[in-house]
Amino acid sequence: MAAQYAASGSEFWSIFAPRYPTKEELKQPECLLVDDIFQWKHALTNGHQEDHSALPFSGAVATNGVKLSQVNGAVASGIPSAEVIDHNAVRAPYNYINTLPSKKIRETFIDALDSWLEVPAASSSSIKSIVGMLHHSSLMLDDIEDNSMLRRGNPTAHTLFGTAQTINSANYIFVCAFEELQQLQSPNTVEIFIEELKNLHCGQALDLHWKYHSHVPTVEEYMTMVDHKTGGLFRLCVRLMQGESSRKSEHIDADRFVTLLGRYFQIRDDYQNLMSDEYASQKGFCEDLDEGKISLPLIHCLTGSDPEQTMIKGILQHKGVGEMSMGLKRLILGKMRKGGALDFTFSLLQDMQEDILKELKLLEAEFGSENPILELVLRRLWV
């Protein structure tokens, strides 16, 4: 017997070592359906199949009692269609937030621009749908990232449907927005969509990074964040409409107007979150302080090194997750008021309102017609 195992070590182990399939074999399916019979590939060295390797398909039953014909039926048609799925589960969080009260600023903004750009009705409808889907899906994600409990005076989507389901719904709506993009005619729509969607996420990343690390950016850094995060959706709207416009408007530069509008929108939100009773009823009193948001008034308040500013930084760094006590909120708000941060922000908004109206008049001259709807939209935003 010993003589039978007198081979070298490598030869000895080759007798007992399991045979692994080659790369070429791995590329082949382990199971094939041939004439309603599953043929299992065992990759034997002699190339033959075992007698019991063929399993009748029609009417066969798996060990769990499910007919194999049912299993095969689920995959026989190739790529599964989303149309056979009940969309209530994936759309429920989005449908909920889409029904909450809204001033519909963006829809009115599109209608106002349309009086200049003369976008075909079908394209205008698609752009409204795209912008609306992106806006509401981003709100669902924002509320999760900010740990917000209220949105427009109602419970946030993730508090009702769960965080995981809300994230999934928001991501699904992003895909639906891209699907709707295919209805537009301009060859640059996909490029524009990708650029501005990347800008939105990069701006949000800065906002979240500063909050997580309690980092106080400069005003210039803050404006850069706003230009990406808030300005991105306005730019997307204008660029898509210009691409679909029936008028030649490429020579008209609306960048400064759109940038100012995005900045005003965000800074106004920062200010109203701290000062507006309406905001308090819809999102909670000074809700930005609950989430630790580094807003423009807070940047102004924390730019310096006196003991009071150091104290506020300490509060933000150690506040933890969840609501800040009413006493701490009132203390920080009082420091902002005393240090001139609130007056500074209000004066800045007043100056921006004048600049935006000047840019509007310049655009009216370029297009050769006034735009009273757009001016009305803007004046509705004034503080």
Salt bridges, closest charged atoms under 4 A:
GLU24 OE2 - LYS27 NZ 3.44
GLU25 OE2 - ARG19 NH2 3.17
GLU50 OE1 - HIS52 NE2 2.80
ASP111 OD1 - LYS128 NZ 2.68
ASP143 OD1 - ARG151 NH2 2.74
ASP146 OD1 - LYS211 NZ 2.84
GLU195 OE1 - ARG239 NH2 2.94
GLU196 OE1 - ARG235 NH2 3.02
GLU196 OE2 - ARG239 NH1 2.84
ASP207 OD2 - LYS229 NZ 2.75
ASP207 OD2 - LYS293 NZ 3.29
ASP227 OD2 - ARG263 NH2 2.87
GLU278 OE2 - LYS103 NZ 3.83
GLU287 OE1 - LYS283 NZ 3.38
ASP290 OD2 - LYS329 NZ 2.89
GLU291 OE2 - LYS211 NZ 3.89
GLU308 OE2 - LYS335 NZ 3.01
GLU308 OE2 - LYS338 NZ 3.69
GLU359 OE2 - ARG256 NE 2.85
GLU364 OE1 - LYS361 NZ 3.46
GLU375 OE1 - LYS361 NZ 3.32
GLU375 OE2 - ARG379 NE 3.10
